[in-house]
């Protein structure tokens, strides 16, 4: 499917958790590490550092740091709780949480940790009980409240989930995640809940985006467009807000007459594609200037095998509204698939300029430039993309391959080395091992990889270290 191309990365933010929410993991890690050192007794700061390390694939580092804390403070329940959070194995994680509870039977966060283990294992009743114990001990624990809501939903108990969500929002009214849960589960109070939350916390893109969707669904497209714009101004990566804005603009301008009719046609695509196509023919007649309707008919045409008609529709959708970056993205991808890279470049560039955080669009633009014979622009674009997205594995691999294609082995080696140390992804490790001999650095590569192999206890990686050392010895 072409519909829906969205991705991570974002703009400036003030806190580590905000940076993490926006996808700026490397920046979040640097700030979280600083906060954790400066505030050793702040459990939220320690939790965030652990969570970021886990996100980056650096679980061994998180666990090692937590072990050191336990060794330095063996009777500190908080230290044992943090070790449980840093562990990947449920059995050893549970042992750490139980150690924390034995030292401090009312430890709220350790109960929360037990709840997360129960939930992961599908033990919904036990999870609910553990999360409830956590919120009873500390009513400010947003994570535990959300755990209670999810446990009720997992047990198909919607009534209880609604009650807990309302109670959670009342307990912590300035927590956007709880406001969002309360609004979703109690839709009759959604507008009041979300509006009151915005008044309490100020700008919050997720809450603004949810309120925008509510306004759109209730027939207020102009208000929805403003709220969605506010959300995207603060965080342009929110896909739901972007979708809301596209619909709201078309409805407010009169280019789209009925969102309900369009949604009904989309649902038919799954159950009766031929009927969906017939519905879209009528919709296009009634909404000839709607990019969204044209994109919908393109999807139905593609499903029914009319690739040529689908391509015509996505191009028409992009031309109908040059501000619709989704239409530009879909048209660019479709034109590239059709073997028309020069035209694809025009649309993909427009889409990527609107969504520079989206690696899939950036890589598609690079590929289209290369297919169009503009290798210099392709190299410049992938280099820029790699600098902007140091944690995206696909981007770093494509950049390294671009350097290898230019026979710049040393630079490719350096790129992979840095990327691998930031995020020890198996694909980066494999590429680094392959490139090291080409760059003439098998010995250094072995030195770099050995600590990673030891931390991860990876036998195949240790074998690669030994192979690299042998290569280094034979080239001396």
N, C-alpha and C positions, 0 to 999 in steps of 0.2 A: 504494500500500500504506500502511496505517496503522502497521504494526509497525515500531518502531525510530525514535524521534524523539530525536536527541541533538545536542549542540552544544558550543561552546567556553566560555572564560572561567573564572576560578577564584578561589582565596583567597590568603592571604598566603604569601610565599616569601622566601628569603634571598638568592638569587643571580639574576643576569640570565638565565642559561640555564634556571633553574627557572621563572622568571616567563614566559619564552618558551614553554616546554613546556606551561605551564598556559593559554596563550592571552592573557596579560596583556601584550600587545605594547608598548603605550605605556609602561608601567612598566618593562618590560625594556629598552626603548630608553634611557630616562633613566639607568638604572643602568649599562647597557653603555657609554654615552657617557662617563660618569664614570670607569668602570674603564679604558677605553681611554686617556683623558687621563692618568690617574694611573700607568698601567703601559704606557708606549709600547713597551717591548721585549717585552711579553707577547703572543705571536702568537695564543694562544687568545682573549685579550680582544679583539684587533683583528678576528679572524675573526668573533667573535660579533656585534660591532657591524655589520660588513658584512652578515652574514646577516640581522640584524633589519631593517636598512635595505632590503634586497632584499625581505623579507617584506612590508614596509609599502608597497612600490611606489616607494621612494625610491632606486632604483638610480643615477640620475645623481648624487645627493649622495654615495653610497658611492664611486662611481668618481672624482668630483672630489677627495674627501679622499685617496684612494689615489694619484691623480696628484700631488697636492701632496707626499705623502710621498716619491714617487720623485724629484720635482724637488729636494727637500731632501737626499735621500740616493741619488744615482744609481748608486752602486756597491754598494748594500745589496740582497742577494738577497731578503731578507724583504720589502722594499718592493715589488719587482717581483712576487713571489708574491701579495701582498695585492691588487695592481692586477689580476692575473689573476682572482682570486676575485671582485672587484668588477665586472668587466666582464660585459655581457650577451651580447655577440657572441662565439661560439666561436673565430673566427679571431683576433680581437684578444686574447682571453683566452689562447689558446695562445701567442701571441707573447710575452706577459708571463711566462708560465711558462717558456718557453724562455730568456728573458733571465735569469730567476732561476737556471736550471740552468747557463747559461754562466758566471755569476759564481760559483756554488757547485754543481759537478756532483753532489754527493751530497745536494742539498737535498730532504729527505723530503717536505715539504709541497708543493713544486712538482711532484714526481712524483705525489703524490696528486691534485693539480689536473689533471694530464695524464690520470690514470686516470679522473677524473670526466668529462672531455671525450670520451674514447674510449667510456666506458659510454653516455653520452647519444647517441652516434652509432651505437651497436650494434656497436662493435668490441670484442667480449668478450675475445678473446685479448690484444689490446693493453692493454685496461683491466686485465686480471688481472696482466700483466707490470708495468705502472706501479704498481699498488697494492702488488704484492709488493716492488718496489724501495723503496717508501715504508716499508713495515713492516720491511724489512731494515735501513734506515737509522735508523728510530725505531720501536721495538716498542711504544711507548705510544700510537700514533696510532689511536684508536678508529675514526675515520672511514675510515681506509685499510683496517683489518681488515674493517669492514662492506662496503667496496667490493669486497674480494676475495671475500667470501662471496656477494655479489649477482652478481658476474661469473660465478662458478661456477654459480650457479643459473640465470642467464640462458643459459648454455651447456648447460643440462640435465645438468650433472655433479653429481649429488646427493652422490655419495661424496666428491668433493673438497670440496664445500661443508661437509659434516659435519666432515671433517678440519680444514679451516681454522677453522671455528667453535670447535672444541675447542681448537685451538692459540691462537686469539685470546683465549679466556677464560682460558687458562693464563697468557698473556703479560700480560693486564691484568685480574686477577681481581676488581677492585673497580669495574669498569665495567658498570653494569646493562644497557646495550644489547647488550654482548657475551655476558653471561650469558643474556639472553633468546634470542639467536640460537642459542647452544649448546644451550639447553634445548629449543628448538623442533626443531632438526635432529638432536639426539641424545636422543629421548624416554625411552630407557631410563635415562638419567642425569638427567632433568629435575628430579625432586624434590630430589636431592642438590645439583645445580647451583644451583637457586633458593634452597634453604634455606641453603646455605653463603654465597651472595651476601648474603642478608639479614643473616646474622651479621657479615659483613665491613663492610657499608655502613650497617647500621641500617635504618630505615624507608625503603622505596622503593615507591611505589604501583604502578608497573608490574610490578615483580618480585613483590610481594605478590599482585597481581591474577592474574599468570600462575600462581603457585603455587596460588592458590585454584581456578583452572580445572582444574589438574591434580588437586587433591584431589577436586573434584566428579566429574571423569571416572572416578576410581578408587574411587567409592563412599564418600566421607567428607564428607557434606554439612554436618555441624556445623562441622568444621574449615574447610571451604571458605567457609562463611558468615562465620566470624570473620576469616579472611584478607581476604575481599572487603570486609568492613566496615572493616578497617584501611586497605585501599587507598583506599577512598572517603572515609574520614575525612581522609586526607592530600591526596587529589585527587578530589573528587566528580564530575569530568567524565569519568572513564574508563568508556567505554561497556561494554567487555567485563567489567569487574569488577561493574558494575551488573547486567548480565545474569546473571552467575554468582551474585550474591547473591539474585536473584529465584528462580532454580531451587533454590539451596541451602536457602533458607527453606522453600519448599514441600515439598521432599523431607524435610527434617529434621522438619517438623511433621506429615508424613503426608498433607498435602493433595494431593500429587502422588505417585503410586505408582512410576512409571517414566519417567525422562527419556528413555530410549532409545525408548520407544513414541511419545512426543510428537515426538521428532526424526524418527522414521520417517514419521509422518503429515505433518510439514512437508515432507519431501522429496517425498512423493507429490503435494503441491500443484502442483509443477512438471510432473510427468510424467502424473499421472492425478487431476485435481481431484475427480472423482466418487468415486474410491476413497478419496481423502484425507478427504472429507466423511463417508464411511461409517466410516472409522477414528476420526474425531473423535466421532462419535455414541457409539461404544463407550467412548472415552476419557472423555467427559463422564459417562457412566453409572458408570464406575469411579472418577472423580475429580470428584465434583460440586461441591467447594469450591475447585477449582483455577482461579485467575484465568488462568494461562498456558494451560491447556487450552481455556478459553472463548475466549481471544483467538485461539488457533489455529483453533478452529471458525469464529469470525467471519471469519477470512481466507479459509478454504475456502468459506464461504457466499458471500462477496463475489465470489470468483473464478467461482463457478458461477451467479452472477446473483441470489442471494437477498439483496438489500440490506436488506430488512426484518429477516430473521433475523440477519444480520450485526450490525445495529445493536442488536438485543436482546441479542446475546451480549457485545458490548463494554460495554454498560451493566451487564450482570450481572457481568462480569469486574471492573469498577471497584468495584461494590458488594460483591463477594465478598472483596476485600482492599483496604481503604482505604489501606494503606501502599504499595501497588504504584503508583508514580508513572507507570510505563509504561502501565498499564491506564487510569489517569486521563487521561493525555495522549491515548491512542487514542480513548477515549470522548468526550472533549471535542472533538476534531477531527471525529469522526464525527457528533456531534450538531450541530455547526455546519454541516457539509455537508448535513445533513438539514433545515436551516432551523429548528433549535430552539436559538436562541442563549442563552436564559435558562438552560437546563440545561447548555449547553456551558460557560458561564461558571463554573459551580460546579466542574466537573471540571478545566477548564483552569487555574483559580486554584490548585487543589490541586496539580496537576502542576508549575506554575510556581514555587510556593512550595518545592517539593522540588528544583527544578532552575532556580534563578534565573540561571544562566549561559547558559541556552539561549535564544537570540534568537528561534528559530522558535516556541517556546511563548509567549514574551512577546508577539510580534506577533499570534499567533492569539488570545490573550486580549484584546488591544486591539481586534481586529476583532470578536470576539464581543460585547464590551461596547458597541461602537458599534452593532452590529446589534440589540442588545437595547434601544437607545434611551438608554443611559447614557453620553452623550458626555462628561460631566464626568469620570467615572472613567476613560474611555478616554484622555482628554487627560493626566490625571495619571499613568497607567500608562506611556504612551509617553514622557513627559518623564523619568520615573524610569529607564526602560529606556535612554534615550539617554545619561543621565548615567553609567550603569553601563557602557555599551558604546560608548565614543567611537570605536572603530575598526571597528565593524560598519556597513558601508555601507547595508545595507537598513534598519537601525534608524534611522540618521541621516536617511535620505531620508523615512521614514515620519514622523519627528518634524517635519521641515521642512514636510511636506505638512500635518500637523496644524496647524502655526502658520499656514500659508497659508490653510487653511480658516477660520481665525479672523481672517483679514485682518491678521495680525501680520507684515507683510512684513519689517520691520527685524529682528525676532528670527529669522525664517527665514533671512534673509541672513546674520546672524551665525553661526547654527548651521552653515550650509553652508560658510561661509568657514573656520571653525575645522576642520571635518571634512575639507575639501579640503586644507588645509595640512598636516594630520596624515597624510592618506592621499590622494594625488592620483588617486583612482579616476575613470575617464571619466564614470561616472554622476553623481558628485558635481560634477565640473567642469561638466557639461551643466546640472545643476540650478542651480548657482551663477550661470552665465551667464544663465539664464532669469529668476532671481529678482532679480538686481542692478538692472535697470531698474525693477522694481516697487517696490523699496525706495528708489529714487532715488539709487543709488550706482554708476552705470555707470563713472564716471571712476576711482573707487577700485578697483572690480572689475578694471578694465583694468590698473591698477598692480600689483594682487595677482597677476593671471594672467600678466603678461608674463614674469617670471623663470621661472615654471613652463614656459611655452611655449619659452623659450630653452633651458632645461636639458633638456627632452624632445625638442627639435628637432621640434616638432609644428606643421606649417603650418596645419592647420585651427584649432588653438587660437590661433595668431597672428592668423588672420583674425577670430576672435571678439574678440580684444583690439582690433583696429582698428574693428570694429563698435561696440564699447562706447565707444571714444573719440569716435566720431562722434556717438553718442547723447548723450554728455556735452557735446559742443560745441553741439548743437542745443537743449539744455535750459538753457543758461546765460542 
